[in-house]
Amino acid sequence: MIKAYGLTKRYGDRTVVQDLDFTVHPGTVTGFLGPNGAGKSTTMRMLLGLDTPTRGRSTIGGRPYATHGAPLTQVGALLEARSVHPGRSARNHLLALAHTHGIPRSRVEEVIALAGLTGAADRRVKGFSLGMGQRLGIAAALLGDPATVILDEPVNGLDPEGVLWIRTLLRSLAAEGRTVLVSSHLMTEMALTADHLIIIGRGRLLADTTVDELVRQAGGASVKVITPQPDDLRTHLTHPDVEITTVAAADAPLHELRVRGAEAAHIGTVAAAHGITLHELTPQTVSLEKAFMDLTQEAADHRSQPPATRNPTPLTGAAA
């Protein structure tokens, strides 16, 4: 378990992280999200004792990180995949780490295979692609078979097969009862991987919630219904918790409705029981990306503006 108690970090008069309180529970994948400059990397560095908090504290497994006698066997972390001597091979890098913690060579071979680096284990790291460097960093994080895993942007540079590997790996680690904290800018990947989310903006906690709850609060689930009998459907779905809005109708024979507060299966059952024809019955959800953007729009340091529309300049000499 990871716990943060009022974590605060200032550099001069600039506050990067302010009063963060959160808990990362074992057995779940927790996504750590925020816009660029939100303070995610600084927070992770404070959790791992690489930066000293201006105020507050944190514990991993009930203790500050610095007090763990053999940290690789308690906490596995990837913050910067390129922090490896470029002249070493992947195998020698991992063997050197293992030697400092009394980890057997057999474990080195296990994580090499786990990370898909068997064919490149004896190559010098300076020749590795970004994706291979990420795989090596993850192998190093898992070397001590730790109960807690902290990964900063682990899918950075990975191809689709590598992204799927990371997704499967993270979920399997959580299923084993480990504590997994992972930051990412890929909202679609977080939607597929994370159970819980901690979202910060400008160093402050914005949300500590589940993926489903965040999406629900952002507009939640609804059901798209197309029917020639909208009034009948409204009558039989009437309930204080059910909201029905007309999306498209006009003089068309079919009406498109958006229903909130009722599952698609329930709507279909009601329609069938009363002889109401349905041409479409499709569950709709707000994406995690949309929910994230809505939540963090006021906390982003940089906002892109759409390009101005310009009339193209005619080519000189073009025929009239």
C-alpha positions in Angstrom: 0.0 0.0 0.0 1.1 3.5 -0.8 0.0 6.4 1.3 0.6 10.1 0.9 0.0 12.6 3.8 -0.2 16.2 2.8 2.7 15.9 0.3 3.9 19.4 -0.7 6.9 20.5 -2.8 8.0 24.0 -3.4 10.9 25.3 -5.5 11.5 28.8 -4.3 8.1 30.6 -4.6 6.7 28.0 -7.0 4.5 25.3 -5.5 4.7 22.2 -7.7 2.7 19.8 -5.4 0.3 21.0 -2.7 -1.3 19.0 0.1 -1.7 15.7 -1.7 -3.5 13.0 0.4 -4.2 9.7 -1.3 -4.0 5.9 -0.8 -3.0 3.3 -3.4 -4.5 0.0 -2.4 -3.1 -3.5 -3.2 -4.9 -5.7 -5.7 -5.8 -2.9 -8.1 -4.1 -1.0 -10.9 -4.3 2.7 -10.0 -3.8 5.2 -12.8 -2.0 8.4 -11.8 -3.2 11.1 -14.2 -2.8 14.8 -14.8 -1.9 17.4 -17.5 1.7 18.2 -18.3 3.2 20.1 -15.4 0.6 18.8 -13.0 3.2 17.4 -10.6 3.0 13.7 -11.3 6.7 13.0 -11.7 7.6 15.2 -8.7 5.1 13.2 -6.6 6.5 9.9 -7.7 10.0 11.1 -6.9 8.9 12.1 -3.4 7.3 8.7 -2.9 10.6 7.1 -3.8 12.8 9.4 -1.7 14.4 11.0 -4.7 12.9 14.4 -3.8 12.4 15.6 -0.2 9.0 17.0 0.5 8.8 20.6 1.6 6.0 19.4 3.9 4.1 16.1 4.4 5.3 12.5 4.1 4.6 9.2 2.3 4.9 5.5 3.1 5.1 2.4 1.0 4.2 -0.8 2.8 3.7 1.2 6.0 7.3 2.7 6.0 9.1 5.5 4.2 10.9 4.3 1.2 14.3 5.2 2.5 13.9 2.8 5.5 13.5 -0.3 3.4 16.7 -2.3 3.8 16.5 -3.9 0.3 14.2 -1.6 -1.7 14.3 -3.6 -4.9 12.6 -6.5 -3.1 9.9 -4.2 -1.7 9.4 -1.5 -4.4 10.0 -1.8 -8.1 10.0 1.5 -10.0 10.5 2.9 -13.5 10.9 6.7 -13.7 13.5 7.1 -16.4 14.2 4.2 -18.7 17.4 5.7 -20.1 19.2 5.9 -16.8 21.4 2.9 -17.7 25.1 2.9 -18.6 25.0 2.7 -22.4 28.1 0.5 -22.6 26.5 -2.3 -20.6 24.4 -5.1 -22.0 20.9 -5.6 -20.7 22.0 -8.8 -18.9 25.0 -7.2 -17.2 22.9 -4.2 -16.1 20.4 -6.5 -14.5 23.1 -8.7 -13.0 24.7 -5.6 -11.4 21.4 -4.6 -9.8 20.8 -8.2 -8.6 24.2 -8.4 -7.0 23.5 -5.4 -4.8 20.4 -7.1 -3.3 21.5 -10.7 -3.3 19.1 -11.7 -6.0 20.0 -14.9 -7.8 21.0 -15.0 -11.5 18.0 -17.2 -12.2 15.8 -14.3 -11.4 17.7 -12.1 -13.9 17.0 -14.7 -16.6 13.3 -14.8 -15.6 12.8 -11.0 -16.0 14.7 -11.0 -19.3 12.3 -13.5 -20.6 9.3 -11.8 -19.1 10.2 -8.5 -20.7 10.8 -10.1 -24.1 14.5 -9.3 -24.2 16.0 -12.8 -24.6 17.3 -12.1 -28.1 18.8 -8.8 -27.1 20.0 -9.5 -23.6 23.7 -9.4 -24.6 23.5 -6.3 -26.8 24.8 -2.9 -25.5 22.0 -0.7 -24.2 23.2 2.2 -26.3 21.8 0.4 -29.4 18.3 -0.1 -27.9 15.3 1.5 -29.3 13.0 3.6 -26.9 10.7 0.6 -26.6 13.5 -1.8 -25.8 14.7 0.6 -23.2 11.3 0.6 -21.6 11.2 -3.2 -21.5 14.6 -3.2 -19.8 13.4 -0.6 -17.2 10.4 -2.7 -16.5 12.5 -5.8 -16.1 14.7 -3.9 -13.6 11.6 -2.8 -11.7 10.4 -6.4 -11.4 13.8 -7.9 -10.6 13.2 -8.1 -6.8 9.7 -9.5 -7.2 8.4 -6.5 -5.3 5.0 -6.1 -3.6 4.7 -2.5 -4.9 5.3 -1.4 -8.5 5.5 2.3 -9.6 5.8 3.0 -13.3 6.0 6.4 -15.0 4.7 6.2 -18.6 5.5 2.6 -19.1 4.0 2.3 -22.6 6.1 5.2 -24.0 7.8 4.0 -27.2 6.2 0.6 -27.2 4.6 -0.9 -30.3 1.0 -2.3 -30.2 2.2 -5.7 -29.1 4.2 -4.1 -26.3 1.3 -2.0 -25.2 -0.8 -5.1 -24.9 2.0 -6.8 -23.0 2.1 -4.0 -20.5 -1.7 -4.0 -20.1 -1.7 -7.7 -19.4 1.3 -7.5 -17.1 -0.1 -4.7 -14.9 -3.4 -6.5 -14.5 -1.7 -9.8 -13.6 0.5 -8.0 -11.0 -2.6 -6.5 -9.4 -4.4 -9.9 -9.5 -1.5 -11.3 -7.5 -2.3 -8.7 -4.7 0.5 -6.2 -5.5 0.1 -2.5 -5.3 0.4 -1.0 -8.8 0.7 2.8 -9.5 1.1 3.8 -13.1 1.1 7.2 -14.8 0.1 7.6 -18.5 -1.1 10.2 -21.0 -3.0 7.5 -22.9 -6.5 7.7 -21.7 -7.7 4.8 -23.8 -5.1 2.6 -22.3 -6.0 3.7 -18.8 -9.7 2.9 -19.5 -8.7 -0.6 -20.4 -6.1 -1.1 -17.6 -6.9 0.9 -14.5 -9.4 0.1 -11.7 -8.9 3.3 -9.8 -7.7 6.8 -10.7 -5.9 9.5 -8.8 -6.0 12.7 -10.9 -4.1 15.9 -10.1 -3.8 19.3 -11.7 -1.4 22.1 -10.8 -0.2 20.0 -7.9 -3.6 19.6 -6.3 -5.8 16.5 -6.0 -8.8 16.7 -8.4 -10.2 13.2 -8.2 -9.7 10.0 -6.3 -12.2 7.7 -7.8 -12.9 4.7 -10.0 -12.9 4.9 -13.8 -16.7 4.1 -13.9 -17.5 6.8 -11.4 -15.5 9.4 -13.2 -17.2 8.6 -16.5 -20.6 8.6 -14.8 -20.0 12.0 -13.2 -18.9 13.4 -16.6 -22.2 12.6 -18.3 -22.3 8.9 -17.6 -24.0 6.2 -19.5 -27.0 6.7 -21.7 -28.8 4.6 -24.3 -29.5 5.7 -27.9 -33.0 4.7 -29.0 -34.5 5.1 -32.4 -38.2 4.4 -32.6 -41.3 5.4 -34.5 -43.3 5.4 -31.2 -41.4 7.9 -28.9 -44.5 9.0 -26.9 -45.4 5.4 -26.1 -41.9 4.6 -25.0 -41.8 7.8 -22.8 -45.0 6.8 -21.1 -43.9 3.3 -20.2 -40.4 4.4 -19.1 -41.6 7.2 -16.8 -39.7 7.1 -13.5 -38.1 9.8 -11.3 -34.6 8.4 -12.1 -35.1 8.2 -15.9 -34.4 11.1 -18.1 -35.4 11.0 -21.8 -34.3 13.7 -24.3 -35.1 14.0 -28.0 -31.9 14.1 -30.1 -33.5 14.1 -33.6 -37.1 14.0 -34.7 -38.5 16.9 -36.8 -41.0 15.4 -39.3 -39.0 12.2 -39.7 -40.9 8.9 -39.2 -38.2 7.8 -36.7 -37.2 9.6 -33.6 -33.8 9.4 -31.9 -34.0 9.5 -28.1 -31.3 9.6 -25.5 -32.3 7.7 -22.3 -30.4 8.1 -19.0 -31.1 6.2 -15.8 -32.2 3.0 -17.5 -30.2 0.1 -18.9 -30.6 -1.0 -22.5 -31.8 -4.4 -21.5 -34.6 -2.8 -19.4 -35.6 -0.5 -22.2 -35.8 -3.4 -24.6 -37.9 -5.4 -22.2 -40.4 -2.6 -21.7 -40.6 -2.0 -25.4 -41.3 -5.6 -26.1 -43.9 -5.9 -23.4 -45.9 -3.0 -24.8 -45.4 -3.7 -28.5 -43.2 -0.7 -29.2 -41.0 -1.0 -32.2 -37.3 -0.2 -31.8 -35.0 0.3 -34.8 -31.9 0.9 -32.6 -31.0 0.3 -29.0 -27.3 1.2 -28.4 -25.6 1.9 -25.0 -23.6 5.1 -25.1 -20.8 6.1 -22.7 -18.6 9.2 -22.3 -15.0 8.2 -22.9 -12.4 8.4 -20.1 -10.5 10.9 -22.3 -13.6 13.3 -22.4 -14.2 12.9 -18.7 -10.5 13.6 -18.0 -10.5 16.7 -20.3 -13.6 18.1 -18.6 -12.1 17.6 -15.2 -8.7 19.1 -15.9 -9.4 21.8 -18.4 -9.0 24.6 -15.8 -5.8 22.9 -14.4 -3.9 22.6 -17.7 -0.9 24.9 -18.1 -1.0 24.8 -21.9 -4.2 24.9 -24.0 -4.1 24.4 -27.7 -6.2 26.6 -29.9 -7.8 25.4 -33.1 -6.0 26.7 -36.2 -7.5 29.7 -37.8 -9.3 29.1 -41.1 -7.6 30.8 -43.9 -8.4 31.2 -47.6 -5.8 29.4 -49.7 -3.6 31.7 -51.8 -4.0 31.0 -55.5 -1.0 29.7 -57.3 0.7 32.4 -59.4 -0.1 31.9 -63.1 -3.0 29.6 -62.4 -5.7 29.6 -65.1 -8.7 31.7 -64.4 
